[in-house]
Amino acid sequence: MVRNRVSALVGAVLLLAMVPGRALAHVRYVSPGSGGEKILELLAAVVTDPLAIALLGGGGLSALTAAVFYLRIRPFRADFAVLRATLRSYDDLLPWLARLAVGLPLVGAGFTGYLYSPVATAEYLGLPLAAVRLFGIGIGFLIVFGLATRVAALAGLAGYVFGLLLDPALLLALEFPAGLTAILLLGGGRPSADHVFSRLADADGTFYREIDPIRETLHPIGDRLADATHLVPMVVRVGLGASFLYLGVVQKLFTPGQALAVVAKYDLTSIVPVSPELWVVGAALTETAIGVALALGLFTRACCGISIFMFVTTLLGLPDDPVMAHVSLFGLVSVLVITGGGAYSLDRRLAERFGTESRFGERSEVAGTALGD
């Protein structure tokens, strides 16, 4: 009997730690409801509930225990070493992955008529619908095909800043400036139209080499940007971390009325039978913790795995949540799965202490062995 109760408690803790996160994200365009609830009322409802305190405390303690256990015991060392090295061997595909992660949702946003985030519709921003569509489709297709990639990424960043000035709610899409900056550093990579044209421009005797209008002017700039590609993991994880923090702190804790409306709309308490207030606080704390961990580069790949699980539960649990709005998140999290925490991360410090991780961009001996080189 006691064992069954303990199992049920552990199961509830895990669900509260993982399920709510993205299930309550982007609440402005999922539910228009915004009751008059205040943050103090929300927190008071949770701290006065012994079950809520036990679940939240148990979730935090479980995460801390798992981290300490991994660092001290280091299970499956050889397996993780081969896994990390194999993932790092996909470095050459990062430009393509980043382009798809940013370009495809931009195209989708253009066809739908919004700027970066579904909250920023052309009508809401007071912009011509045709202009918003042309911008999203044009920049998106250039990035997807890898044509004038860095120029398109720079234009995309300018468009984001312009949209943010019109509507601060575009902070919901903080992953886009991170992704566009990563593309600016990485360039088109391969496969891309830029790669094809650069080969034509570099080859002796080609007609295109004689008429290439940009080789002498833009290539040196691209080379300088390429020297900073080691910063890509940091740029992506800080952008994703900031996005999670905004969703957890601003959208949940500071505006709990909308989050509670989402819980009611989708009857989320029938999935995990706890109070709506605990759902919202659990989601806020989960997203905040993941955001901080990603920004600091702490257990980066583990946080990415949890994030992907949360994204999937959102798509399955909220049938009217725009699928295209999540493509950028899936793609950029996948970038971090390949790179790990990268430069200026706590993971790097831990790796140097335990000697388990090589630097982003290096092809280790383990990777070569795993791939049969």
Backbone hydrogen bonds, N-H to C=O, Kabsch-Sander energy under -0.5 kcal/mol:
donor,donor_aa,acceptor,acceptor_aa,energy
5,R,1,M,-2.0
6,V,2,V,-2.6
7,S,3,R,-2.6
8,A,4,N,-2.4
9,L,5,R,-2.4
10,V,6,V,-2.7
11,G,7,S,-2.4
12,A,8,A,-2.2
13,V,9,L,-2.3
14,L,10,V,-2.4
15,L,11,G,-2.2
16,L,12,A,-2.7
17,A,13,V,-1.8
18,M,14,L,-1.4
19,V,15,L,-2.6
23,A,19,V,-0.8
24,L,20,P,-1.2
24,L,21,G,-0.9
25,A,22,R,-1.0
27,V,24,L,-0.5
29,Y,26,H,-0.9
30,V,26,H,-0.8
31,S,27,V,-2.5
42,L,38,K,-2.3
43,L,39,I,-2.7
44,A,40,L,-2.4
45,A,41,E,-1.9
46,V,42,L,-1.0
47,V,43,L,-3.0
48,T,44,A,-1.3
49,D,46,V,-1.8
53,I,49,D,-2.2
54,A,50,P,-2.4
55,L,51,L,-2.6
56,L,52,A,-2.8
57,G,53,I,-2.6
58,G,54,A,-2.5
59,G,55,L,-2.3
60,G,56,L,-2.2
61,L,57,G,-2.6
62,S,58,G,-2.3
63,A,59,G,-2.0
64,L,60,G,-2.3
65,T,61,L,-2.7
66,A,62,S,-2.4
67,A,63,A,-2.0
68,V,64,L,-2.4
69,F,65,T,-2.7
70,Y,66,A,-2.2
71,L,67,A,-2.2
72,R,68,V,-2.3
73,I,69,F,-2.8
74,R,69,F,-0.6
74,R,70,Y,-1.8
77,R,74,R,-0.5
80,F,76,F,-2.6
81,A,77,R,-2.4
82,V,78,A,-2.3
83,L,79,D,-2.5
84,R,80,F,-2.9
85,A,81,A,-2.3
86,T,82,V,-2.6
87,L,83,L,-2.3
88,R,84,R,-2.3
89,S,85,A,-1.2
90,Y,87,L,-1.6
91,D,88,R,-1.5
93,L,90,Y,-2.1
94,L,91,D,-1.7
97,L,93,L,-2.5
98,A,94,L,-3.0
99,R,95,P,-2.4
100,L,96,W,-2.3
101,A,97,L,-2.4
102,V,98,A,-1.7
103,G,99,R,-3.2
104,L,100,L,-1.5
106,L,102,V,-1.4
107,V,103,G,-2.2
108,G,104,L,-2.5
109,A,105,P,-2.6
110,G,106,L,-2.4
111,F,107,V,-2.4
112,T,108,G,-2.1
113,G,109,A,-2.3
114,Y,109,A,-2.3
115,L,120,A,-2.9
116,Y,114,Y,-0.8
117,S,115,L,-2.8
120,A,117,S,-2.0
121,T,119,V,-1.1
122,A,113,G,-2.1
125,L,121,T,-2.5
126,G,122,A,-1.1
127,L,122,A,-2.4
132,V,128,P,-2.0
133,R,129,L,-2.4
134,L,130,A,-2.8
135,F,131,A,-2.3
136,G,132,V,-2.3
137,I,133,R,-2.7
138,G,134,L,-2.5
139,I,135,F,-2.5
140,G,136,G,-2.1
141,F,137,I,-2.5
142,L,138,G,-2.1
143,I,139,I,-2.1
144,V,140,G,-2.6
145,F,141,F,-2.7
146,G,142,L,-0.9
147,L,142,L,-2.4
148,A,146,G,-0.5
152,A,148,A,-2.7
153,A,149,T,-2.5
154,L,150,R,-2.2
155,A,151,V,-2.3
156,G,152,A,-2.4
157,L,153,A,-2.2
158,A,154,L,-2.2
159,G,155,A,-2.4
160,Y,156,G,-2.0
161,V,157,L,-2.4
162,F,158,A,-2.3
163,G,159,G,-2.5
164,L,160,Y,-2.6
165,L,161,V,-1.8
166,L,162,F,-1.2
167,D,163,G,-2.2
170,L,167,D,-2.1
171,L,168,P,-2.1
172,L,169,A,-2.2
173,A,170,L,-2.2
174,L,171,L,-1.1
176,F,173,A,-1.8
178,A,174,L,-1.2
179,G,175,E,-2.6
180,L,176,F,-3.1
181,T,177,P,-2.1
182,A,178,A,-2.1
183,I,179,G,-2.1
184,L,180,L,-2.2
185,L,181,T,-1.8
186,L,182,A,-2.7
187,G,183,I,-3.0
190,R,92,D,-0.6
193,A,145,F,-2.3
194,D,146,G,-2.6
196,V,192,S,-1.6
197,F,193,A,-2.6
198,S,194,D,-2.3
199,R,195,H,-1.9
200,L,196,V,-2.0
201,A,197,F,-2.4
202,D,198,S,-1.9
203,A,199,R,-1.4
206,T,203,A,-1.0
210,E,206,T,-0.7
210,E,207,F,-0.9
211,I,207,F,-1.0
211,I,208,Y,-0.5
212,D,208,Y,-1.7
218,L,214,I,-2.7
219,H,214,I,-0.8
219,H,215,R,-0.8
221,I,217,T,-0.5
222,G,218,L,-2.5
223,D,219,H,-2.4
224,R,220,P,-1.8
225,L,221,I,-2.2
226,A,222,G,-2.4
227,D,223,D,-1.0
228,A,225,L,-1.8
229,T,226,A,-1.5
231,L,228,A,-2.0
232,V,229,T,-1.8
235,V,231,L,-2.5
236,V,232,V,-2.5
237,R,233,P,-2.6
238,V,234,M,-2.4
239,G,235,V,-2.0
240,L,236,V,-2.8
241,G,237,R,-2.7
242,A,238,V,-2.5
243,S,239,G,-1.9
244,F,240,L,-2.5
245,L,241,G,-2.4
246,Y,242,A,-2.4
247,L,243,S,-2.3
248,G,244,F,-2.7
249,V,245,L,-3.0
250,V,245,L,-0.6
250,V,246,Y,-1.0
251,Q,246,Y,-1.9
253,L,248,G,-1.3
254,F,249,V,-2.0
255,T,250,V,-0.5
257,G,37,E,-0.5
258,Q,255,T,-0.6
259,A,255,T,-1.0
260,L,256,P,-2.8
261,A,257,G,-1.7
262,V,258,Q,-1.7
263,V,259,A,-1.9
264,A,260,L,-2.2
265,K,261,A,-2.7
266,Y,262,V,-2.2
267,D,264,A,-0.7
268,L,263,V,-2.0
270,S,267,D,-1.6
271,I,268,L,-1.2
272,V,268,L,-1.6
274,V,272,V,-2.5
279,W,275,S,-1.8
280,V,276,P,-2.2
281,V,277,E,-2.6
282,G,278,L,-2.9
283,A,279,W,-2.4
284,A,280,V,-2.6
285,L,281,V,-2.7
286,T,282,G,-2.1
287,E,283,A,-2.6
288,T,284,A,-2.3
289,A,285,L,-2.5
290,I,286,T,-2.4
291,G,287,E,-2.5
292,V,288,T,-2.5
293,A,289,A,-2.4
294,L,290,I,-2.7
295,A,291,G,-2.4
296,L,292,V,-2.2
297,G,293,A,-1.0
298,L,293,A,-3.0
299,F,297,G,-0.6
303,C,299,F,-2.4
304,C,300,T,-2.1
305,G,301,R,-2.1
306,I,302,A,-2.1
307,S,303,C,-2.5
308,I,304,C,-2.6
309,F,305,G,-1.9
310,M,306,I,-2.2
311,F,307,S,-2.6
312,V,308,I,-2.4
313,T,309,F,-2.2
314,T,310,M,-1.8
315,L,311,F,-2.2
316,L,312,V,-2.1
317,G,313,T,-2.6
318,L,314,T,-2.7
321,D,318,L,-1.8
325,A,322,P,-0.5
326,H,323,V,-2.1
327,V,324,M,-1.0
328,S,324,M,-0.5
330,F,326,H,-2.5
331,G,327,V,-2.7
332,L,328,S,-2.6
333,V,329,L,-2.3
334,S,330,F,-1.8
335,V,331,G,-1.5
336,L,332,L,-1.6
337,V,333,V,-1.8
338,I,334,S,-1.5
339,T,335,V,-2.4
340,G,336,L,-2.9
343,A,230,H,-0.8
345,S,342,G,-0.7
346,L,296,L,-2.3
347,D,297,G,-2.4
349,R,345,S,-1.3
350,L,346,L,-2.6
351,A,347,D,-2.7
352,E,348,R,-2.4
353,R,349,R,-1.7
354,F,350,L,-2.6
355,G,351,A,-2.5
356,T,351,A,-0.8
362,E,359,R,-2.1
364,S,362,E,-0.8
368,G,364,S,-1.9
369,T,365,E,-2.5
370,A,366,V,-2.8
371,L,367,A,-2.0
372,G,369,T,-1.0
373,D,368,G,-3.0
